Protein backbone atom coordinates (compact mmCIF):
# COMPACT_ATOMS: atom_id res chain seq x y z
CA UNK A 1 0.00 0.00 0.00
CA UNK A 2 1.60 3.34 -1.02
CA UNK A 3 2.14 5.85 1.72
CA UNK A 4 2.40 9.63 1.52
CA UNK A 5 6.15 9.21 1.22
CA UNK A 6 5.81 6.95 -1.84
CA UNK A 7 3.56 9.27 -3.85
CA UNK A 8 6.36 11.50 -5.06
CA UNK A 9 5.84 14.15 -2.41
CA UNK A 10 9.23 13.25 -0.96
CA UNK A 11 12.23 11.23 -1.99
CA UNK A 12 12.06 7.69 -0.63
CA UNK A 13 15.75 6.81 -0.47
CA UNK A 14 18.68 8.70 1.06
CA UNK A 15 20.30 9.06 -2.39
CA UNK A 16 17.09 10.43 -3.86
CA UNK A 17 16.71 12.79 -0.89
CA UNK A 18 20.21 14.15 -1.50
CA UNK A 19 19.45 14.48 -5.19
CA UNK A 20 16.21 16.33 -4.58
CA UNK A 21 17.81 18.59 -1.97
CA UNK A 22 20.71 19.85 -4.08
CA UNK A 23 19.29 19.59 -7.57
CA UNK A 24 21.28 16.47 -8.41
CA UNK A 25 20.37 14.43 -11.39
CA UNK A 26 21.62 10.94 -10.73
CA UNK A 27 24.98 9.30 -10.69
CA UNK A 28 25.18 8.49 -14.40
CA UNK A 29 25.28 12.10 -15.61
CA UNK A 30 21.60 12.27 -16.38
CA UNK A 31 19.29 15.25 -16.26
CA UNK A 32 16.17 15.55 -14.11
CA UNK A 33 16.04 11.96 -12.95
CA UNK A 34 15.65 11.24 -9.27
CA UNK A 35 13.76 14.31 -8.10
CA UNK A 36 10.98 13.70 -10.63
CA UNK A 37 10.52 10.06 -9.69
CA UNK A 38 10.76 8.84 -13.29
CA UNK A 39 13.53 7.03 -15.06
CA UNK A 40 16.74 9.00 -15.66
CA UNK A 41 16.78 10.92 -18.89
CA UNK A 42 19.79 12.06 -20.86
CA UNK A 43 20.91 15.67 -20.62
CA UNK A 44 20.07 17.83 -23.61
CA UNK A 45 22.69 19.41 -25.89
CA UNK A 46 22.80 22.79 -24.13
CA UNK A 47 23.23 21.17 -20.71
CA UNK A 48 26.02 18.92 -21.99
CA UNK A 49 27.77 21.82 -23.75
CA UNK A 50 27.65 24.20 -20.78
CA UNK A 51 28.84 21.41 -18.47
CA UNK A 52 31.75 20.51 -20.76
CA UNK A 53 32.79 24.14 -21.19
CA UNK A 54 32.43 24.82 -17.46
CA UNK A 55 34.60 21.79 -16.66
CA UNK A 56 37.25 22.91 -19.15
CA UNK A 57 37.21 26.48 -17.87
CA UNK A 58 37.35 25.34 -14.24
CA UNK A 59 40.29 23.03 -15.00
CA UNK A 60 42.01 25.88 -16.84
CA UNK A 61 41.50 28.22 -13.88
CA UNK A 62 42.93 25.62 -11.50
CA UNK A 63 45.85 24.96 -13.85
CA UNK A 64 46.52 28.67 -14.26
CA UNK A 65 46.51 29.23 -10.52
CA UNK A 66 48.94 26.38 -9.90
CA UNK A 67 51.25 27.25 -12.79
CA UNK A 68 51.23 30.93 -11.87
CA UNK A 69 52.16 30.44 -8.23
CA UNK A 70 54.51 27.48 -8.62
CA UNK A 71 56.38 28.01 -11.92
CA UNK A 72 55.53 30.99 -14.11
CA UNK A 73 55.69 33.90 -11.64
CA UNK A 74 55.94 32.50 -8.12
CA UNK A 75 55.46 34.80 -5.16
CA UNK A 76 57.34 33.76 -2.06
CA UNK A 77 57.64 30.03 -1.53
CA UNK A 78 54.61 29.12 -3.65
CA UNK A 79 52.19 29.06 -0.74
CA UNK A 80 49.67 31.12 -2.71
CA UNK A 81 49.04 28.01 -4.79
CA UNK A 82 46.59 26.95 -2.08
CA UNK A 83 44.20 29.54 -3.52
CA UNK A 84 42.96 26.89 -5.96
CA UNK A 85 41.87 24.49 -3.19
CA UNK A 86 38.29 25.87 -3.01
CA UNK A 87 37.89 25.08 -6.71
CA UNK A 88 38.73 21.39 -6.38
CA UNK A 89 35.40 20.24 -4.87
CA UNK A 90 33.63 22.09 -7.66
CA UNK A 91 35.17 19.71 -10.21
CA UNK A 92 33.26 16.77 -8.76
CA UNK A 93 30.01 18.72 -8.48
CA UNK A 94 30.14 20.05 -12.04
CA UNK A 95 31.07 16.57 -13.29
CA UNK A 96 27.93 15.17 -11.60
CA UNK A 97 25.58 17.94 -12.84
CA UNK A 98 24.96 19.27 -9.32
CA UNK A 99 22.92 22.45 -9.58
CA UNK A 100 24.00 23.52 -6.12
CA UNK A 101 27.65 23.40 -7.23
CA UNK A 102 26.98 25.63 -10.22
CA UNK A 103 25.26 28.11 -7.92
CA UNK A 104 28.01 28.40 -5.30
CA UNK A 105 30.72 28.28 -7.94
CA UNK A 106 29.15 31.27 -9.70
CA UNK A 107 29.61 33.20 -6.43
CA UNK A 108 33.08 31.86 -5.59
CA UNK A 109 34.49 32.75 -8.98
CA UNK A 110 34.17 36.46 -8.17
CA UNK A 111 37.03 36.10 -5.65
CA UNK A 112 39.29 34.95 -8.48
CA UNK A 113 38.04 37.77 -10.68
CA UNK A 114 38.86 40.28 -7.93
CA UNK A 115 42.31 38.82 -7.43
CA UNK A 116 42.90 39.07 -11.17
CA UNK A 117 41.84 42.73 -11.28
CA UNK A 118 44.01 43.64 -8.28
CA UNK A 119 47.06 41.82 -9.59
CA UNK A 120 46.59 43.05 -13.17
CA UNK A 121 46.65 46.65 -11.97
CA UNK A 122 49.46 46.31 -9.41
CA UNK A 123 51.91 43.89 -11.02
CA UNK A 124 53.88 44.03 -14.26
CA UNK A 125 55.25 41.60 -16.80
CA UNK A 126 54.20 37.97 -16.77
CA UNK A 127 52.09 38.38 -13.63
CA UNK A 128 49.95 41.05 -15.27
CA UNK A 129 49.33 38.83 -18.28
CA UNK A 130 48.46 35.88 -16.04
CA UNK A 131 46.10 38.12 -14.07
CA UNK A 132 44.37 39.13 -17.31
CA UNK A 133 43.96 35.44 -18.16
CA UNK A 134 42.48 34.84 -14.71
CA UNK A 135 39.98 37.65 -15.29
CA UNK A 136 38.90 36.16 -18.63
CA UNK A 137 38.58 32.64 -17.22
CA UNK A 138 36.62 33.88 -14.20
CA UNK A 139 34.15 35.81 -16.32
CA UNK A 140 33.75 32.89 -18.70
CA UNK A 141 33.17 30.46 -15.85
CA UNK A 142 30.59 32.76 -14.28
CA UNK A 143 28.75 33.11 -17.60
CA UNK A 144 28.75 29.34 -18.15
CA UNK A 145 27.48 28.63 -14.63
CA UNK A 146 24.72 31.23 -14.98
CA UNK A 147 23.70 29.91 -18.40
CA UNK A 148 23.70 26.33 -17.15
CA UNK A 149 21.54 27.11 -14.11
CA UNK A 150 19.09 29.26 -16.07
CA UNK A 151 18.75 26.64 -18.82
CA UNK A 152 18.22 23.77 -16.39
CA UNK A 153 15.64 25.73 -14.39
CA UNK A 154 13.81 26.68 -17.58
CA UNK A 155 13.82 23.05 -18.77
CA UNK A 156 12.51 21.84 -15.40
CA UNK A 157 9.66 24.36 -15.44
CA UNK A 158 8.22 23.11 -18.73
CA UNK A 159 5.17 20.89 -18.47
CA UNK A 160 5.51 17.32 -19.68
CA UNK A 161 4.35 16.59 -23.19
CA UNK A 162 0.94 14.89 -23.38
CA UNK A 163 1.10 11.12 -23.80
MODELLER restraints for C-alpha pairs under 7 A, 6 or more apart:
rsr = mdl.restraints
at = mdl.atoms
rsr.add(forms.Gaussian(group=physical.xy_distance, feature=features.Distance(at['CA:5:A'], at['CA:12:A']), mean=6.37, stdev=0.5))
rsr.add(forms.Gaussian(group=physical.xy_distance, feature=features.Distance(at['CA:6:A'], at['CA:12:A']), mean=6.41, stdev=0.5))
rsr.add(forms.Gaussian(group=physical.xy_distance, feature=features.Distance(at['CA:8:A'], at['CA:37:A']), mean=6.38, stdev=0.5))
rsr.add(forms.Gaussian(group=physical.xy_distance, feature=features.Distance(at['CA:11:A'], at['CA:17:A']), mean=4.87, stdev=0.5))
rsr.add(forms.Gaussian(group=physical.xy_distance, feature=features.Distance(at['CA:11:A'], at['CA:20:A']), mean=6.97, stdev=0.5))
rsr.add(forms.Gaussian(group=physical.xy_distance, feature=features.Distance(at['CA:16:A'], at['CA:34:A']), mean=5.65, stdev=0.5))
rsr.add(forms.Gaussian(group=physical.xy_distance, feature=features.Distance(at['CA:16:A'], at['CA:35:A']), mean=6.64, stdev=0.5))
rsr.add(forms.Gaussian(group=physical.xy_distance, feature=features.Distance(at['CA:19:A'], at['CA:25:A']), mean=6.28, stdev=0.5))
rsr.add(forms.Gaussian(group=physical.xy_distance, feature=features.Distance(at['CA:19:A'], at['CA:26:A']), mean=6.93, stdev=0.5))
rsr.add(forms.Gaussian(group=physical.xy_distance, feature=features.Distance(at['CA:19:A'], at['CA:34:A']), mean=6.46, stdev=0.5))
rsr.add(forms.Gaussian(group=physical.xy_distance, feature=features.Distance(at['CA:19:A'], at['CA:35:A']), mean=6.40, stdev=0.5))
rsr.add(forms.Gaussian(group=physical.xy_distance, feature=features.Distance(at['CA:20:A'], at['CA:34:A']), mean=6.95, stdev=0.5))
rsr.add(forms.Gaussian(group=physical.xy_distance, feature=features.Distance(at['CA:20:A'], at['CA:35:A']), mean=4.75, stdev=0.5))
rsr.add(forms.Gaussian(group=physical.xy_distance, feature=features.Distance(at['CA:22:A'], at['CA:98:A']), mean=6.78, stdev=0.5))
rsr.add(forms.Gaussian(group=physical.xy_distance, feature=features.Distance(at['CA:22:A'], at['CA:99:A']), mean=6.48, stdev=0.5))
rsr.add(forms.Gaussian(group=physical.xy_distance, feature=features.Distance(at['CA:22:A'], at['CA:100:A']), mean=5.34, stdev=0.5))
rsr.add(forms.Gaussian(group=physical.xy_distance, feature=features.Distance(at['CA:23:A'], at['CA:98:A']), mean=5.94, stdev=0.5))
rsr.add(forms.Gaussian(group=physical.xy_distance, feature=features.Distance(at['CA:23:A'], at['CA:99:A']), mean=5.04, stdev=0.5))
rsr.add(forms.Gaussian(group=physical.xy_distance, feature=features.Distance(at['CA:23:A'], at['CA:100:A']), mean=6.30, stdev=0.5))
rsr.add(forms.Gaussian(group=physical.xy_distance, feature=features.Distance(at['CA:24:A'], at['CA:97:A']), mean=6.35, stdev=0.5))
rsr.add(forms.Gaussian(group=physical.xy_distance, feature=features.Distance(at['CA:24:A'], at['CA:98:A']), mean=4.71, stdev=0.5))
rsr.add(forms.Gaussian(group=physical.xy_distance, feature=features.Distance(at['CA:24:A'], at['CA:99:A']), mean=6.31, stdev=0.5))
rsr.add(forms.Gaussian(group=physical.xy_distance, feature=features.Distance(at['CA:25:A'], at['CA:31:A']), mean=5.05, stdev=0.5))
rsr.add(forms.Gaussian(group=physical.xy_distance, feature=features.Distance(at['CA:25:A'], at['CA:32:A']), mean=5.13, stdev=0.5))
rsr.add(forms.Gaussian(group=physical.xy_distance, feature=features.Distance(at['CA:25:A'], at['CA:33:A']), mean=5.23, stdev=0.5))
rsr.add(forms.Gaussian(group=physical.xy_distance, feature=features.Distance(at['CA:25:A'], at['CA:34:A']), mean=6.09, stdev=0.5))
rsr.add(forms.Gaussian(group=physical.xy_distance, feature=features.Distance(at['CA:25:A'], at['CA:97:A']), mean=6.44, stdev=0.5))
rsr.add(forms.Gaussian(group=physical.xy_distance, feature=features.Distance(at['CA:25:A'], at['CA:98:A']), mean=6.98, stdev=0.5))
rsr.add(forms.Gaussian(group=physical.xy_distance, feature=features.Distance(at['CA:26:A'], at['CA:33:A']), mean=6.09, stdev=0.5))
rsr.add(forms.Gaussian(group=physical.xy_distance, feature=features.Distance(at['CA:26:A'], at['CA:34:A']), mean=6.16, stdev=0.5))
rsr.add(forms.Gaussian(group=physical.xy_distance, feature=features.Distance(at['CA:27:A'], at['CA:96:A']), mean=6.63, stdev=0.5))
rsr.add(forms.Gaussian(group=physical.xy_distance, feature=features.Distance(at['CA:29:A'], at['CA:96:A']), mean=5.70, stdev=0.5))
rsr.add(forms.Gaussian(group=physical.xy_distance, feature=features.Distance(at['CA:29:A'], at['CA:97:A']), mean=6.47, stdev=0.5))
rsr.add(forms.Gaussian(group=physical.xy_distance, feature=features.Distance(at['CA:30:A'], at['CA:40:A']), mean=5.90, stdev=0.5))
rsr.add(forms.Gaussian(group=physical.xy_distance, feature=features.Distance(at['CA:30:A'], at['CA:41:A']), mean=5.60, stdev=0.5))
rsr.add(forms.Gaussian(group=physical.xy_distance, feature=features.Distance(at['CA:30:A'], at['CA:42:A']), mean=4.84, stdev=0.5))
rsr.add(forms.Gaussian(group=physical.xy_distance, feature=features.Distance(at['CA:30:A'], at['CA:43:A']), mean=5.47, stdev=0.5))
rsr.add(forms.Gaussian(group=physical.xy_distance, feature=features.Distance(at['CA:31:A'], at['CA:40:A']), mean=6.78, stdev=0.5))
rsr.add(forms.Gaussian(group=physical.xy_distance, feature=features.Distance(at['CA:31:A'], at['CA:41:A']), mean=5.65, stdev=0.5))
rsr.add(forms.Gaussian(group=physical.xy_distance, feature=features.Distance(at['CA:31:A'], at['CA:42:A']), mean=5.63, stdev=0.5))
rsr.add(forms.Gaussian(group=physical.xy_distance, feature=features.Distance(at['CA:31:A'], at['CA:43:A']), mean=4.67, stdev=0.5))
rsr.add(forms.Gaussian(group=physical.xy_distance, feature=features.Distance(at['CA:32:A'], at['CA:40:A']), mean=6.76, stdev=0.5))
rsr.add(forms.Gaussian(group=physical.xy_distance, feature=features.Distance(at['CA:32:A'], at['CA:41:A']), mean=6.68, stdev=0.5))
rsr.add(forms.Gaussian(group=physical.xy_distance, feature=features.Distance(at['CA:33:A'], at['CA:39:A']), mean=5.92, stdev=0.5))
rsr.add(forms.Gaussian(group=physical.xy_distance, feature=features.Distance(at['CA:33:A'], at['CA:40:A']), mean=4.08, stdev=0.5))
rsr.add(forms.Gaussian(group=physical.xy_distance, feature=features.Distance(at['CA:33:A'], at['CA:41:A']), mean=6.07, stdev=0.5))
rsr.add(forms.Gaussian(group=physical.xy_distance, feature=features.Distance(at['CA:34:A'], at['CA:40:A']), mean=6.86, stdev=0.5))
rsr.add(forms.Gaussian(group=physical.xy_distance, feature=features.Distance(at['CA:47:A'], at['CA:148:A']), mean=6.29, stdev=0.5))
rsr.add(forms.Gaussian(group=physical.xy_distance, feature=features.Distance(at['CA:50:A'], at['CA:144:A']), mean=5.88, stdev=0.5))
rsr.add(forms.Gaussian(group=physical.xy_distance, feature=features.Distance(at['CA:50:A'], at['CA:148:A']), mean=5.77, stdev=0.5))
rsr.add(forms.Gaussian(group=physical.xy_distance, feature=features.Distance(at['CA:51:A'], at['CA:94:A']), mean=6.71, stdev=0.5))
rsr.add(forms.Gaussian(group=physical.xy_distance, feature=features.Distance(at['CA:54:A'], at['CA:141:A']), mean=5.91, stdev=0.5))
rsr.add(forms.Gaussian(group=physical.xy_distance, feature=features.Distance(at['CA:54:A'], at['CA:144:A']), mean=5.87, stdev=0.5))
rsr.add(forms.Gaussian(group=physical.xy_distance, feature=features.Distance(at['CA:54:A'], at['CA:145:A']), mean=6.86, stdev=0.5))
rsr.add(forms.Gaussian(group=physical.xy_distance, feature=features.Distance(at['CA:55:A'], at['CA:91:A']), mean=6.79, stdev=0.5))
rsr.add(forms.Gaussian(group=physical.xy_distance, feature=features.Distance(at['CA:55:A'], at['CA:94:A']), mean=6.65, stdev=0.5))
rsr.add(forms.Gaussian(group=physical.xy_distance, feature=features.Distance(at['CA:57:A'], at['CA:137:A']), mean=6.34, stdev=0.5))
rsr.add(forms.Gaussian(group=physical.xy_distance, feature=features.Distance(at['CA:57:A'], at['CA:141:A']), mean=6.02, stdev=0.5))
rsr.add(forms.Gaussian(group=physical.xy_distance, feature=features.Distance(at['CA:58:A'], at['CA:141:A']), mean=6.80, stdev=0.5))
rsr.add(forms.Gaussian(group=physical.xy_distance, feature=features.Distance(at['CA:61:A'], at['CA:134:A']), mean=6.74, stdev=0.5))
rsr.add(forms.Gaussian(group=physical.xy_distance, feature=features.Distance(at['CA:61:A'], at['CA:137:A']), mean=6.27, stdev=0.5))
rsr.add(forms.Gaussian(group=physical.xy_distance, feature=features.Distance(at['CA:62:A'], at['CA:84:A']), mean=5.69, stdev=0.5))
rsr.add(forms.Gaussian(group=physical.xy_distance, feature=features.Distance(at['CA:62:A'], at['CA:87:A']), mean=6.98, stdev=0.5))
rsr.add(forms.Gaussian(group=physical.xy_distance, feature=features.Distance(at['CA:65:A'], at['CA:81:A']), mean=6.38, stdev=0.5))
rsr.add(forms.Gaussian(group=physical.xy_distance, feature=features.Distance(at['CA:65:A'], at['CA:84:A']), mean=6.23, stdev=0.5))
rsr.add(forms.Gaussian(group=physical.xy_distance, feature=features.Distance(at['CA:66:A'], at['CA:81:A']), mean=5.36, stdev=0.5))
rsr.add(forms.Gaussian(group=physical.xy_distance, feature=features.Distance(at['CA:68:A'], at['CA:74:A']), mean=6.22, stdev=0.5))
rsr.add(forms.Gaussian(group=physical.xy_distance, feature=features.Distance(at['CA:69:A'], at['CA:75:A']), mean=6.27, stdev=0.5))
rsr.add(forms.Gaussian(group=physical.xy_distance, feature=features.Distance(at['CA:69:A'], at['CA:78:A']), mean=5.37, stdev=0.5))
rsr.add(forms.Gaussian(group=physical.xy_distance, feature=features.Distance(at['CA:69:A'], at['CA:80:A']), mean=6.09, stdev=0.5))
rsr.add(forms.Gaussian(group=physical.xy_distance, feature=features.Distance(at['CA:69:A'], at['CA:81:A']), mean=5.24, stdev=0.5))
rsr.add(forms.Gaussian(group=physical.xy_distance, feature=features.Distance(at['CA:70:A'], at['CA:78:A']), mean=5.24, stdev=0.5))
rsr.add(forms.Gaussian(group=physical.xy_distance, feature=features.Distance(at['CA:70:A'], at['CA:81:A']), mean=6.70, stdev=0.5))
rsr.add(forms.Gaussian(group=physical.xy_distance, feature=features.Distance(at['CA:73:A'], at['CA:126:A']), mean=6.72, stdev=0.5))
rsr.add(forms.Gaussian(group=physical.xy_distance, feature=features.Distance(at['CA:73:A'], at['CA:127:A']), mean=6.08, stdev=0.5))
rsr.add(forms.Gaussian(group=physical.xy_distance, feature=features.Distance(at['CA:90:A'], at['CA:101:A']), mean=6.14, stdev=0.5))
rsr.add(forms.Gaussian(group=physical.xy_distance, feature=features.Distance(at['CA:90:A'], at['CA:105:A']), mean=6.84, stdev=0.5))
rsr.add(forms.Gaussian(group=physical.xy_distance, feature=features.Distance(at['CA:93:A'], at['CA:101:A']), mean=5.39, stdev=0.5))
rsr.add(forms.Gaussian(group=physical.xy_distance, feature=features.Distance(at['CA:94:A'], at['CA:101:A']), mean=6.37, stdev=0.5))
rsr.add(forms.Gaussian(group=physical.xy_distance, feature=features.Distance(at['CA:94:A'], at['CA:102:A']), mean=6.67, stdev=0.5))
rsr.add(forms.Gaussian(group=physical.xy_distance, feature=features.Distance(at['CA:99:A'], at['CA:149:A']), mean=6.65, stdev=0.5))
rsr.add(forms.Gaussian(group=physical.xy_distance, feature=features.Distance(at['CA:102:A'], at['CA:145:A']), mean=5.35, stdev=0.5))
rsr.add(forms.Gaussian(group=physical.xy_distance, feature=features.Distance(at['CA:102:A'], at['CA:149:A']), mean=6.85, stdev=0.5))
rsr.add(forms.Gaussian(group=physical.xy_distance, feature=features.Distance(at['CA:106:A'], at['CA:142:A']), mean=5.03, stdev=0.5))
rsr.add(forms.Gaussian(group=physical.xy_distance, feature=features.Distance(at['CA:106:A'], at['CA:145:A']), mean=5.84, stdev=0.5))
rsr.add(forms.Gaussian(group=physical.xy_distance, feature=features.Distance(at['CA:106:A'], at['CA:146:A']), mean=6.89, stdev=0.5))
rsr.add(forms.Gaussian(group=physical.xy_distance, feature=features.Distance(at['CA:109:A'], at['CA:138:A']), mean=5.75, stdev=0.5))
rsr.add(forms.Gaussian(group=physical.xy_distance, feature=features.Distance(at['CA:109:A'], at['CA:142:A']), mean=6.59, stdev=0.5))
rsr.add(forms.Gaussian(group=physical.xy_distance, feature=features.Distance(at['CA:112:A'], at['CA:134:A']), mean=7.00, stdev=0.5))
rsr.add(forms.Gaussian(group=physical.xy_distance, feature=features.Distance(at['CA:112:A'], at['CA:138:A']), mean=6.40, stdev=0.5))
rsr.add(forms.Gaussian(group=physical.xy_distance, feature=features.Distance(at['CA:113:A'], at['CA:134:A']), mean=6.67, stdev=0.5))
rsr.add(forms.Gaussian(group=physical.xy_distance, feature=features.Distance(at['CA:113:A'], at['CA:135:A']), mean=5.00, stdev=0.5))
rsr.add(forms.Gaussian(group=physical.xy_distance, feature=features.Distance(at['CA:113:A'], at['CA:138:A']), mean=5.43, stdev=0.5))
rsr.add(forms.Gaussian(group=physical.xy_distance, feature=features.Distance(at['CA:116:A'], at['CA:131:A']), mean=4.42, stdev=0.5))
rsr.add(forms.Gaussian(group=physical.xy_distance, feature=features.Distance(at['CA:116:A'], at['CA:132:A']), mean=6.31, stdev=0.5))
rsr.add(forms.Gaussian(group=physical.xy_distance, feature=features.Distance(at['CA:116:A'], at['CA:134:A']), mean=5.53, stdev=0.5))
rsr.add(forms.Gaussian(group=physical.xy_distance, feature=features.Distance(at['CA:116:A'], at['CA:135:A']), mean=5.24, stdev=0.5))
rsr.add(forms.Gaussian(group=physical.xy_distance, feature=features.Distance(at['CA:117:A'], at['CA:131:A']), mean=6.87, stdev=0.5))
rsr.add(forms.Gaussian(group=physical.xy_distance, feature=features.Distance(at['CA:117:A'], at['CA:135:A']), mean=6.73, stdev=0.5))
rsr.add(forms.Gaussian(group=physical.xy_distance, feature=features.Distance(at['CA:119:A'], at['CA:128:A']), mean=6.42, stdev=0.5))
rsr.add(forms.Gaussian(group=physical.xy_distance, feature=features.Distance(at['CA:119:A'], at['CA:131:A']), mean=5.89, stdev=0.5))
rsr.add(forms.Gaussian(group=physical.xy_distance, feature=features.Distance(at['CA:120:A'], at['CA:128:A']), mean=4.43, stdev=0.5))
rsr.add(forms.Gaussian(group=physical.xy_distance, feature=features.Distance(at['CA:120:A'], at['CA:131:A']), mean=5.03, stdev=0.5))
rsr.add(forms.Gaussian(group=physical.xy_distance, feature=features.Distance(at['CA:120:A'], at['CA:132:A']), mean=6.12, stdev=0.5))
